[in-house]
Amino acid sequence: MPTPISTAQRMTVGIMLSLVLWGIYLAIGATGVFVQSSMMDVRKSGIVMFCVALFLGLWGLVIRGALRNRPRFTESGRMEIAAAKPIAQSWNASGVISFTLAGLGIACWAVAIVTWKSVAPSTTTILGWFSALLVMGSTTAGIVALSDQSIRRGKWLGMIGLVTCIASLIAFVARMTP
């Protein structure tokens, strides 16, 4: 007999489907097809759909991790406690990922700044966007690391990722203001 779907699961699926529909709506509008045919660019809709898919994918991973770590109950109604992980596996993976992505984002941005006048502008633009993508990924992983309720080493790495994001935003605004 299949288990009934709870209200929370229905709401989650409904929100995800709504976000997909909203992303499709934005992707159609981003092409520019309704403005002028000369301004139409399908790549813009690809960027919108990629961002929606990335967000939903990260959200799905977080939900999957939460479902995997929730307590389970046996048929008699007793709670089943998961076996303790060895100390070698007790590092917060999200914190380590956040710290790594922040470091890579800073390095990529530093290369873009140093090579700004010596290489083609398109190269530094690509490096700048890649750096921004890495810092945004670091921020997402940092938030996941800090929201982990279990006691693990490396949560502070997630905090460093968040501080790096804030510092990069301040540096970006300071560099772009005339």
N, C-alpha and C positions, 0 to 999 in steps of 0.2 A: 504494500500500500504506500503510495507516494506521500511524502510529508507535505502538509499544506503550506502555502506561501504566506509569510507573515505580512503585516501591514508595512513594516519598515522595509522589507525587501521590495514590496510593490512600489513604495515611494521612491526608493533608490533607483529602481529600473525606470520609473516614470521621469525622474529628474534627469537621468542619463539620456533617455530618448528625447526629452525636451531640449537638452543641450545639443544633441545631434541635429535636430530640426533647426534650432537657432543657428548652429554652425553652417548648415546648408543655406539658410536664408542670408546670412552674412556673406557666404562665399559667392552666391549669385549676385548680391549687391556689389561685392568687391571687384567683379570683373569689369564693371563700367559699361555693361551692355545697354543699360537704360539711360546713360548720359549721352554718349556719342559713340558711334561705331568705331571711330578712329582711336578712341581711348580704351577699347576693349583689350584686356590682358588676362588670359586664363591663369597665368602664374600667381596672380594675387589671390584667386580663389583657392589655389593649391596651398598657399601659405596659411590661409584661414583654416582650411580643413586639417592641415598638419597640426596646427596649434590646438584645435579642438580634440583631435585624436590623441595628442600628447597629454593633454590635461585629463581626458577620460582614462587613458592608460595608466597614468600615475595614480589617479583616484582608485582605479580598479586594483592596482597593486597594494595600496594601503588597506582597502577593504579586505582583500584576500589575506593579508598578513594579520589583520584584526580577527578574522574568522578562524584562522589557523591557531591563534594563541588564546582563544576564548576557552573557558572551562567547559568540560563536557560532563554529562550526567549519564550514569548507567541506568539500566531498566528498573533497578530498585530505587532510583531517585538519589543515589549517592553521587557526590561530585568526584570526578576522576581527575587526579592531579597529575600534570605532566612531569616527566622525569627531569631532574635538574641537569642543565647543560654543564659540560666541563668548563673549567676556568679559561682554557685556551679559546673557547668559542664565545666568551661573554662580552666581546667588544661590540659596541653599537655600530652595525654596518652603515646605517644612514649617516652617522656622525663622521665616519671615516670617508664616505663618499662625498659628503658636503665639504670637508676639508680639502680633499683631493681636487674636486671641481673648482673650488675657490682658488687654489694654488695655480691650477692650469689656466683659469680665467685671467688671473693677474699676470702670469707669464705671457700669455697671448696678447694681452693689452699692452704690456711693456714693449713687446716686439713691434706691435703696430705703431706705438708712439715713436720708438727709436728709428724705425725705417720709414717714417711718414714722408719725408721729402726725397728719399733716395730710391724708392720703388714706385711702381704704378699706383695711382690712387685707388684703383679697384682692389688691389691686393690688401692695402691697409683697411679698406672698407670691409672686406670679407673677414679679415682678422678681428676687426672691431665687433662685427656682428657675432662672430664665433665666440669671442670673449664674453659678450653680453649673454649669449645662450648658456655658456658654462656657469656664469655667475647666477643666472636665474635657476639653473639646475641645482646649484649649490644651496640656494635659498630654500628651494623645495625640500631637498634632502635634510637641510638643517631644521626645518619646521617638523619634519617627520621624526628626526632624531630627538628633538626636545619634547615631542608629544608622546614618546615611548614611556609607558608607565613602569616598565621593569627596570630594575637597578642593573645598569651595565656601565662598563668603562667606555669612555669616549664620547659621552654626551656633550662634553665641553667642545669637542671638535665641531659639532653642529652649531654651537653658539659662535665659534670663530667664523664659520661659514656665513652666518647671518650678519655678523659685524663687518665682514668683508664686503657683503652686498651693500650695506649702508655706506661704508667708506667709498666704495666704487661709485655709488650714486652721487655722493658729495663731490668726489673728484671730477666726475663727468660734468656736473652742473657748474663747478668752478672753472673747468677748462672751456666750456662752451659759452659762458657769459662773456660779452665783450668788455 
